[in-house]
C-alpha cells in the first residue's frame, strides 16, 4: 500500500502520477494503479521539489516591526542596523527568523541560504539561533547558514576569531563583503584562506555598491585561481558590472565562467543601483540564482520571503518576457538555484526524497505571473499543506 499518490501533475511539461512511500518518491508514471492510503488530484498544476532562495539575512529580517523604516544613505542604514544588532538576543533573532522561515515554506520554498552577521556587536547570537532553527526545520526546509563578516574582519579586533568559532559551531559556509570598511583585497584573502582551512564554500557580497572604484571581481577571481577554489564561490550582487565599458564586461564574464563563479542577484537592489547584467551572464554560461535579501528592515521595508516576488521584479527590470526568457527566470528559482546551493537530490525522480510542491497554476510562466501559491506541500514524505482537503 502506497502512502500517497499525487495524480496528473505537470512535471516538466508532462502529466504524471507521482507515488510516495515513507520519505521517498517510489514511482512516477502516466497512471499508477497501486492501492494508496491517500490521493491528491493536481489536475495539471505544476509540481516542483520547491523553490530555492539563494540569499537572505534571516537574522536581521523584520526589524521594522520594532524600529520603523527611515530613508537614508547606505552607511546611515548600516549604522541603524548596527544599533539594533547590539540589542539582539538569541530569542529575539529566533522569533523573527522563524516567522520568515514559516512564510518561506508556505510560499513553496524548499531551500534558503542565509548570511548571518558575526562580529563584536552581536557575537555568535545569530549563528546559534539559525543553527538551532536549521535543525528544527530540517525535515521541512534546507537552511544553509553562512557566517558573515558584514562589518569587516579586522576593525573590531574580534570578528576574525568569531568567524572561526562560528564554523566550529556548525556554520555551513563563510560570507565576506568585498567593500566593507575599505578592507578590500585583505578581506578577500582572509575569507578565502579561512574557507580553505575548514573546507567550506564562500558567499561574497561582491562589488555591491555598483561603483567602479569598488570593482574587486578580477582580484577575487585571480585569488580563486591561485588557491584552486574554482566553483566554490558565489558572488552576490555584482552591481559594478553594470557600470563598466562593454569590453571590460566581456573580459569579466570570461574570467567568471573560467572559475565557475556563481552569481546571486537580489532584484530589490534596483531601488538604489543597477543590477548585474543578467542576460549577459546567462549568455556567458554563468549560473545565476535569485535571493530575497533584506526583508522589512532598514535596507528594504517590503518583502515576504516569497522568492516569486524576486522573479517577477527581475522579469520587469531586465525584460525577461518571452517564453524562453521566463524559462530562464524559472530555472534561477528552481534548478540553477539548487546547483548554486549544491543541493543533493533536488529532483523529482524515483528514489529521491519525497519533496513535492504543487502550485496553483498550469505552467511555470503563470506561476510567476500570478504569484501562484502551493495547493499541496509534501516534505520528507509528510503532507504539511493540502488546500484541496475535504
Ligand atoms: Zn545581502
Boltz pocket constraint, residues with backbone or C-beta under 6 A from the ligand:
constraints:
  - pocket:
      binder: B
      contacts: [[A, 55], [A, 56], [A, 57], [A, 115], [A, 205], [A, 236], [A, 293], [A, 294]]
      max_distance: 6.0
